[in-house]
């Protein structure tokens, strides 16, 4: 996404990626964490509603999750599960490209996307996205669960070993982090709970990005508390989890560099 005024509005490099994770599992096929925009949004940008101009989305089919899955040599039908941090259009726009996949999300988020109670929620949640998932494919999860790595109420996903939904509310009513376990430990995709990794290190982020983070939160005080909780947790003694921010342009490069160093 390339918002108007670019780096003046949100800081360098003037664009906001919508990072997704594609996880190859031993027993559950491929699992997508978020989908970003989909082929339907590119074919008919009106589906994105009034947010399209603000986001400045680059409508390139090659950037969709489905086309990137194919580019990696997989069949789209290999994607058996989609786990969503939340249902904002830039995170869930591609769910309709995988109608055979089970879609996991917190029940509170699904309810909010269906109800669209406020003007902001009518803009951020697009009916074309929510309606694209067959009713039998929704897997709705509650917020009760056991404490996980110092964070409350995590819920491991039945049938998906090594995945957990961690409620990180505030940005939306049912926003969650998605924890993924691999041979390098736990990676927590924090979605939009934190817009930039610098915020987790006690550094100031660009004022425009901070303003966007504040304005897009449905419960701003709760969102701030959530960010503070994540930052304290990551800075705590013995912390063994890495955080991954959906819109931090440097997050993917950092993981790629780490993976390269590990292989060497």
Secondary structure, 3 states (H helix, E strand, C coil): CCCCCCHHHHCCCCCCCCCCEEEECCCCCEEEECCCCCHHHHHCHHHHCCHHHHHCCCCCHHHCHHHHHHHCCCCHHHEEEEECCCCCHHHHCCHHHHCCCEEEEEHHHHHHHHHCCCHHHHHHCCHHHHCCCCHHHEEEECCCCEEECCEEEEEECCCCCCEEEEECCCCCCCCEEEEEEECCEEEEEEECCCCCHHHHHCCCCCHHHHHHHHHCCCCHHHHHHHHHHHHHHHHCCCCCEEEEECCCCCHHHHHHHHHHHHHC
